[in-house]
Amino acid sequence: MWPFTTAPSPFVALEDLSAEYDFIVVGGGNAGCVLARRLSEDPSKTVLLVERGDGDDSWLTRVPLTSTYQFSDGKHSNVFSSVYEERIGRSVTSVTGLGLGGCTRINGCQYTCGAPAEFDSWSRDGRHGWSYAELKPFFKKSETWLGRDRREYHGYSGPLYVESYEGYYFKSFEAVEKACRRILPTIEDMHSPTDPSIGWCKMQYTMDSSGCRSSSYRAYLPMEILASRKDRLHVCTGALARKLVFDRNGDGSTCVRGVEIQGTNSDSVSVNVRAKCEVILCCGALRTPQLLLLSGVGPRKHLQEMNVNVVLDSPGVGEHLQDHLIVLTGYNCPLFDSIWAMIVRPTVLIRELYNYLRYGTGWFLGTLVELEIFFLSSLVEKDGRVKPISKEREDPFNPENIPDIAILPSPLSDPRVEGANKWKGLFGLNPALLKVTSRGSLRLRSLDPKDTPLCNLNYLNTPEDRNTMRAALRLSAEIARKMCDAGYPLKETYVPKSLEDADLDAFIQERADSMYHYSSTCRMAPLDDPLPGVVDNDLRVHGTTNLRIVDASIFPAVPATHPQALVYAVAEKCADMIVKGHSSKK
Ligand SMILES: Cc1cc2nc3c(=O)[nH]c(=O)nc-3n(C[C@H](O)[C@H](O)[C@H](O)COP(=O)(O)OP(=O)(O)OC[C@H]3O[C@@H](n4cnc5c(N)ncnc54)[C@H](O)[C@@H]3O)c2cc1C
């Protein structure tokens, strides 16, 4: 019954797949939906998209708040534990998206493209074609900007809707803005190449004008596209790619012939599907390397230990795993400034549900980080005060200005901690580490493709990362202080005992968590790089002729930003390369 039903959709069952497609896209997440849409624009090409999760598109999966991982029923999240993290003293929960749309159907919808200097440094380091100027057209290609004024650095005809809101839904954010204005530069629009890349800025979200989540699934593969391309675009859900089937070309190089796919139901069949042109892996930074390892592509020693036949010795597969780390702080604030009010006052829940259903506004939009601070740890004093900021620091093309820390204010904090008054509002000023120098790794736990991989994120393994994280906590304390100075009633419930290193470290151990921004396990770099790469500048797997990777695993390092906008741009750019490459062969 509406609104909980799933609309019928033109997916193709595993047993009805064709024997061969021009392109096979494995993983229908953030990047995979982009590839499926763009590669099937050519009516002469056939495309198969294989996704292990479902294609559910019910009302609850479209409401941003109820579909976000933390507030959802968990059906579209794949949750497991990392290995024991030495510096944190425990394992950390890893989360990725499951089902068409992947992470974009459970994420926080925060849309940030990152600092221009970051992409210019990719290009300077030999990644030709990946500078800011060369990537920017693809950010724009994916986007339809719904913000009030027209800004030429946004896109206006892309499938993905990006929204911004006037004012704040949570009053606590007005107090944060006031505090920020006293000490930090203002970033008017974080996507403007003339605005600084450090300072505070209002958030932009992947949402449409009616307040629905714009996931890559809804944006790129709406029912009209699936229906009109049903003869050439086959989307198969509940289907797990078990391994890639390789062969040798006449010249001895390696090519992928096809993919072995298994249904996720216990009684399901397994089929082999051939690829005429290319296979594109889009399984995300944790599953793409797992699939490569299961298929015999990876570090020889690990493959031999696991009794996997070595097809290609590729030492970079699964190496260089990175993620952003966030530390959760807690304060009490006025009840009605916090989303917690919806839990303790049913009338607030009813009011917000009404606002959402009637006007597409309010707390159900799930705009939990309405404003964010991107900053440099080198500008934070030991007592948290911000050093004077010179004009030079405002240039977003200067690599020294790529932010290394962030503060994510939140209208919710952990109600379970001792000292939190549950009849008041709960609020957090959560510091995060954006520039990560520690590197972890991913290995096979078993040969079962349904099993989770072994992930060692190696958080805070370098002194630089520990120092940077401490500076982020100090800045968060300074913002709280400035909010209180201006008369906002914030009361600490869980924060570090002091700003001394030892107290900060103890607090980080207790309260650090993943931001779920896994990346760089199949990085774009030469094979003989000191940190060996897995794909070349065209995202083709080194040593193969027709296998590419397009997802967050190819980032040279975890970018100093929320990654989804970059995944969209990378996917658009690679789709463009593939289409041009194949049309020039005609
Ligand atoms: C809870 C959460 C909140 C986040 N919040 C934000 C945010 O607010 N803003 C932001 O920018 N970023 C956010 N991120 C990160 C961002 O969403 C991801 O980094 C990005 O979307 C990853 O895209 P991807 O294409 O690499 O992988 P995914 O989107 O994970 O896609 C991979 C897909 O492949 C499928 N798959 C995997 N293995 C197989 C297989 N063997 N066979 C078939 N299918 C397979 C998976 O089911 C999945 O659908 C968040 C992430 C999470 C988990």
The ligand as an SDF file (V2000), in Angstrom:
LIG
                    3D

 53 58  0  0  0  0  0  0  0  0999 V2000
   26.5900    6.3230    5.5510 C   0  0  0  0  0  0  0  0  0  0  0  0
   27.3640    7.1130    4.5180 C   0  0  0  0  0  0  0  0  0  0  0  0
   27.2560    8.5060    4.4890 C   0  0  0  0  0  0  0  0  0  0  0  0
   27.9710    9.2400    3.5330 C   0  0  0  0  0  0  0  0  0  0  0  0
   27.7370   10.5920    3.4210 N   0  0  0  0  0  0  0  0  0  0  0  0
   28.2750   11.2680    2.3770 C   0  0  0  0  0  0  0  0  0  0  0  0
   27.8840   12.6120    2.1080 C   0  0  0  0  0  0  0  0  0  0  0  0
   27.0290   13.1890    2.7700 O   0  0  0  0  0  0  0  0  0  0  0  0
   28.4870   13.2400    1.0560 N   0  0  0  0  0  0  0  0  0  0  0  0
   29.4220   12.6160    0.2700 C   0  0  0  0  0  0  0  0  0  0  0  0
   29.9530   13.2570   -0.6420 O   0  0  0  0  0  0  0  0  0  0  0  0
   29.7820   11.3500    0.5010 N   0  0  0  0  0  0  0  0  0  0  0  0
   29.2020   10.6430    1.5010 C   0  0  0  0  0  0  0  0  0  0  0  0
   29.5120    9.3230    1.6850 N   0  0  0  0  0  0  0  0  0  0  0  0
   30.5120    8.7020    0.7970 C   0  0  0  0  0  0  0  0  0  0  0  0
   30.0420    8.5300   -0.6490 C   0  0  0  0  0  0  0  0  0  0  0  0
   28.6570    8.3150   -0.7070 O   0  0  0  0  0  0  0  0  0  0  0  0
   30.8220    7.3680   -1.2810 C   0  0  0  0  0  0  0  0  0  0  0  0
   32.2060    7.6010   -1.1480 O   0  0  0  0  0  0  0  0  0  0  0  0
   30.5360    7.2030   -2.7740 C   0  0  0  0  0  0  0  0  0  0  0  0
   29.1750    7.3200   -3.0350 O   0  0  0  0  0  0  0  0  0  0  0  0
   31.0840    5.8530   -3.2310 C   0  0  0  0  0  0  0  0  0  0  0  0
   30.7210    5.6180   -4.5680 O   0  0  0  0  0  0  0  0  0  0  0  0
   31.2410    4.3300   -5.3580 P   0  0  0  0  0  0  0  0  0  0  0  0
   30.6630    4.3720   -6.7110 O   0  0  0  0  0  0  0  0  0  0  0  0
   32.7170    4.2730   -5.2110 O   0  0  0  0  0  0  0  0  0  0  0  0
   30.6940    3.0640   -4.5600 O   0  0  0  0  0  0  0  0  0  0  0  0
   29.2300    2.6400   -4.0830 P   0  0  0  0  0  0  0  0  0  0  0  0
   28.2750    3.7640   -4.1570 O   0  0  0  0  0  0  0  0  0  0  0  0
   29.4340    1.9570   -2.7710 O   0  0  0  0  0  0  0  0  0  0  0  0
   28.7730    1.5610   -5.1590 O   0  0  0  0  0  0  0  0  0  0  0  0
   29.2150    0.2300   -5.1800 C   0  0  0  0  0  0  0  0  0  0  0  0
   28.0560   -0.6590   -5.6060 C   0  0  0  0  0  0  0  0  0  0  0  0
   28.5560   -1.9200   -6.0400 O   0  0  0  0  0  0  0  0  0  0  0  0
   27.7350   -2.9550   -5.5350 C   0  0  0  0  0  0  0  0  0  0  0  0
   28.5760   -4.1580   -5.4880 N   0  0  0  0  0  0  0  0  0  0  0  0
   29.6700   -4.3540   -4.7110 C   0  0  0  0  0  0  0  0  0  0  0  0
   30.2440   -5.5350   -4.9770 N   0  0  0  0  0  0  0  0  0  0  0  0
   29.5090   -6.1010   -5.9620 C   0  0  0  0  0  0  0  0  0  0  0  0
   29.6040   -7.3320   -6.6800 C   0  0  0  0  0  0  0  0  0  0  0  0
   30.5910   -8.2110   -6.4470 N   0  0  0  0  0  0  0  0  0  0  0  0
   28.6700   -7.6070   -7.6220 N   0  0  0  0  0  0  0  0  0  0  0  0
   27.6550   -6.7260   -7.8850 C   0  0  0  0  0  0  0  0  0  0  0  0
   27.5200   -5.5490   -7.2230 N   0  0  0  0  0  0  0  0  0  0  0  0
   28.4480   -5.2370   -6.2910 C   0  0  0  0  0  0  0  0  0  0  0  0
   27.2870   -2.4510   -4.1850 C   0  0  0  0  0  0  0  0  0  0  0  0
   26.1210   -3.1020   -3.7300 O   0  0  0  0  0  0  0  0  0  0  0  0
   27.0760   -0.9600   -4.4770 C   0  0  0  0  0  0  0  0  0  0  0  0
   25.7690   -0.6840   -4.9040 O   0  0  0  0  0  0  0  0  0  0  0  0
   28.8320    8.5590    2.6260 C   0  0  0  0  0  0  0  0  0  0  0  0
   28.9510    7.1750    2.6660 C   0  0  0  0  0  0  0  0  0  0  0  0
   28.2100    6.4430    3.5850 C   0  0  0  0  0  0  0  0  0  0  0  0
   28.3190    4.9410    3.6050 C   0  0  0  0  0  0  0  0  0  0  0  0
  1  2  1  0
  2  3  1  0
  2 52  2  0
  3  4  2  0
  4  5  1  0
  4 50  1  0
  5  6  2  0
  6  7  1  0
  6 13  1  0
  7  8  2  0
  7  9  1  0
  9 10  1  0
 10 11  2  0
 10 12  1  0
 12 13  2  0
 13 14  1  0
 14 15  1  0
 14 50  1  0
 15 16  1  0
 16 17  1  0
 16 18  1  0
 18 19  1  0
 18 20  1  0
 20 21  1  0
 20 22  1  0
 22 23  1  0
 23 24  1  0
 24 25  2  0
 24 26  1  0
 24 27  1  0
 27 28  1  0
 28 29  2  0
 28 30  1  0
 28 31  1  0
 31 32  1  0
 32 33  1  0
 33 34  1  0
 33 48  1  0
 34 35  1  0
 35 36  1  0
 35 46  1  0
 36 37  1  0
 36 45  1  0
 37 38  2  0
 38 39  1  0
 39 40  1  0
 39 45  2  0
 40 41  1  0
 40 42  2  0
 42 43  1  0
 43 44  2  0
 44 45  1  0
 46 47  1  0
 46 48  1  0
 48 49  1  0
 50 51  2  0
 51 52  1  0
 52 53  1  0
M  END
$$$$
